[in-house]
């Protein structure tokens, strides 16, 4: 048993092992019981132990839940591993197609639709979790709409959002509408300007060495309309801020509106422009 303390599997599983793994490593049933008496193994769940210590990290708790149920991290637990939710204080969620019951510290979800090929992903250390798509759909069953939308927005920020429908499962709410084409955006923005009886801007002209979406020369005002796909990458974000700063140094104010704001909040956009012009 002492030699098993240095087994790479222990480190890989954050200090947690199962009886099955111990037996596979050559330990007899009596040796496992003796290791428990000596304080080398500390029982976490039936057939699952912490090796050499009694305190287990959150990652170790995840491993313990998976080993105890032969399941896959799901729902809130999978969301924490995907960095979509903070670490919850409650039990670890696992999903399985096998017979298994919830126990203290583990909440078991039975599923007949879990696809081991498309719905399960393993971390570098082998820890199984549901895919982003499956995790989001499962969360839709346990979170209210406000919290679910926050998770979807977080997934989009991390660029891991996957909201494709799964067979027999509900569709997720749409967080962002699809962007308009450039010509559609121009038409809608110019119509918005006319509706608020504002001066018509110059369109797609060069200002301070940069091509800008809209600008009013007399007011020294530039308006840029941002789309998620082209403006939320790290490189685009940095370039936009540098561009705004350079325009400011030569006397131009820059205001940015999103495509969604132009489409769904024209009143806000019009009122803001009226105050600036």
Secondary structure, 3 states (H helix, E strand, C coil): CCHHHHCHHHHHCCCEEEHHHHHHCCCCHHHHHHHHHCCCEEEEECCEEEECCCCCCHHHHHHHHHHHHCCEECHHHHHHHCCCCCCCCCCEEEEECCCCCCECCEEEEECCCCCCCCCEEECCCCCEEECHHHHHHHHCCCCCHHHHHHHHHHHHHCCCCCCCCCCCCCCCCCCCCCCCCHHHHHHHHHHHHHHCCCCCCEEEEEECCEEEEEEECCCCEEEEEECHHHHCCHHHHHHHHHHHHHHHHCCCEEEEEEHHHHHHCHHHHHHHHHHHC
